[in-house]
């Protein structure tokens, strides 16, 4: 048996024993109600014993992250996820995109990478739009990865790299 399995079995055994002991002590209730009260008391005692240390440990972990990132300014923090994904090429592409798109713009992202959340963070306050709500006359399109490489050339395209294309709304160029 592994150590986590032994721990789980001992924890379950301890909780069962606690419920049985409390159930035998709490005798003023009918039999069915006695076990419910005993289980509730054991649950409250277990939470009271372990919850403060979990909260303290979580607080220490969050404080460690805060200290580690204290010297990073907002643009560096936004770009952090790009570096973590190994997409350093997108730092300049997204800076270019922020200059081109108005802050109240909406955009859809076509990508084959798990970078959707990172794009959204880097383009705030611009708003991502669901495919069903996309309006080509109003909304911008960002093509990344295979979607950019497969896209046919268009006068509405602003090409930043072979794997990144920004497409203006149709209304912007009258087409």
C-alpha positions in Angstrom: 0.0 0.0 0.0 1.1 3.5 -0.7 1.4 6.2 1.9 -1.5 8.4 0.5 -3.7 5.3 0.5 -2.9 4.5 4.1 -3.5 8.1 5.1 -6.9 8.1 3.3 -7.9 4.8 5.0 -6.8 6.1 8.4 -8.7 9.3 7.9 -11.9 7.5 6.9 -11.5 5.1 9.9 -10.9 8.0 12.3 -14.0 9.9 11.0 -16.1 6.7 11.3 -14.9 6.1 14.8 -15.7 9.7 15.7 -19.2 9.5 14.3 -19.8 6.2 16.2 -18.5 7.6 19.5 -20.5 10.7 19.2 -23.6 8.8 18.1 -23.4 6.6 21.2 -23.0 9.7 23.4 -25.8 11.7 21.9 -28.7 9.6 23.1 -31.5 12.2 23.5 -32.4 12.0 19.8 -34.1 9.1 17.9 -31.7 6.6 16.3 -31.7 8.1 12.8 -31.4 11.7 14.0 -28.6 10.8 16.4 -26.3 9.7 13.6 -27.0 12.8 11.5 -26.1 15.0 14.6 -23.0 13.0 15.3 -21.8 13.2 11.6 -22.4 17.0 11.6 -20.5 17.5 14.8 -17.6 15.4 13.5 -17.6 17.5 10.3 -17.5 20.8 12.2 -14.7 19.6 14.5 -12.6 18.4 11.5 -13.1 21.7 9.7 -12.3 23.7 12.8 -9.1 21.7 13.3 -7.8 21.7 9.7 -9.3 24.8 8.0 -7.2 27.5 9.8 -3.9 25.8 8.7 -5.1 25.5 5.1 -6.1 29.1 5.0 -2.7 30.1 6.6 -0.8 28.0 4.1 -2.7 29.4 1.1 -2.1 32.9 2.5 1.6 32.2 2.7 1.7 30.9 -0.9 -0.2 33.9 -2.2 2.1 36.3 -0.3 5.1 34.5 -1.8 3.7 35.1 -5.3 3.1 38.7 -4.4 6.6 39.2 -3.2 8.1 37.4 -6.3 6.2 39.6 -8.7 6.4 42.9 -6.7 9.0 44.4 -9.1 7.1 43.6 -12.3 5.2 46.4 -14.0 1.8 45.9 -15.7 3.1 45.4 -19.3 5.6 42.8 -18.1 3.0 41.1 -16.1 0.6 40.9 -19.1 3.4 39.5 -21.3 4.5 36.9 -18.7 2.0 34.3 -20.0 3.4 34.8 -23.5 6.9 34.0 -22.3 5.6 31.0 -20.3 4.0 29.6 -23.5 7.2 30.1 -25.4 5.4 32.6 -27.7 7.9 35.5 -27.5 7.0 36.4 -31.1 3.6 37.6 -29.9 4.9 40.3 -27.6 5.5 42.7 -30.5 2.5 41.4 -32.5 0.2 42.2 -29.6 1.8 45.6 -29.0 1.1 46.3 -32.7 -2.5 45.1 -32.3 -3.1 47.3 -29.3 -2.0 50.3 -31.3 -4.2 49.4 -34.3 -7.4 48.4 -32.4 -9.4 51.1 -30.5 -9.9 50.3 -26.8 -13.7 49.8 -27.3 -13.1 47.2 -30.1 -14.4 43.7 -30.1 -12.3 40.8 -31.6 -12.5 37.1 -32.3 -9.5 34.9 -32.1 -8.8 32.0 -34.4 -5.8 30.0 -33.0 -4.6 26.5 -32.6 -2.7 27.2 -29.4 -4.0 27.5 -25.8 -3.3 31.2 -25.9 -6.9 32.5 -25.7 -6.7 33.7 -22.1 -3.3 35.3 -22.7 -4.5 37.2 -25.8 -7.5 38.4 -23.8 -5.4 39.7 -21.0 -3.0 41.4 -23.3 -5.7 43.1 -25.3 -7.8 44.4 -22.4 -10.0 46.5 -22.4 -10.8 45.2 -25.9 -13.5 42.5 -25.7 -13.4 39.0 -27.1 -16.6 38.1 -29.0 -18.1 34.6 -29.4 -18.2 33.2 -32.9 -22.0 33.4 -33.0 -22.0 37.1 -32.1 -19.2 38.0 -34.6 -20.0 40.9 -36.9 -17.5 41.2 -39.8 -18.5 44.8 -40.4 -17.7 45.9 -36.8 -15.4 43.3 -35.2 -11.7 42.6 -35.7 -10.2 39.2 -36.3 -6.9 37.8 -35.0 -5.5 34.8 -36.8 -2.7 33.0 -35.0 -0.7 29.9 -35.8 -2.1 27.6 -38.5 -5.1 29.9 -39.0 -2.7 32.7 -40.0 -0.6 30.5 -42.2 -3.7 29.2 -44.1 -5.4 32.6 -44.6 -5.5 34.0 -48.1 -4.0 37.5 -48.6 -6.4 40.4 -48.2 -6.0 44.2 -48.2 -7.6 44.2 -44.7 -4.8 42.1 -43.3 -2.0 43.6 -41.2 0.6 40.9 -41.2 2.9 40.9 -38.2 4.6 37.6 -38.7 3.9 34.4 -40.7 1.9 33.1 -37.7 0.0 36.3 -36.8 -2.5 38.3 -38.8 -4.7 41.2 -37.7 -7.8 41.6 -39.8 -9.6 45.0 -39.8 -13.4 45.1 -39.8 -15.0 45.3 -43.2 -16.6 48.7 -42.4 -13.1 50.3 -41.9 -12.1 50.0 -45.5 -15.5 50.3 -47.1 -15.6 46.7 -48.5 
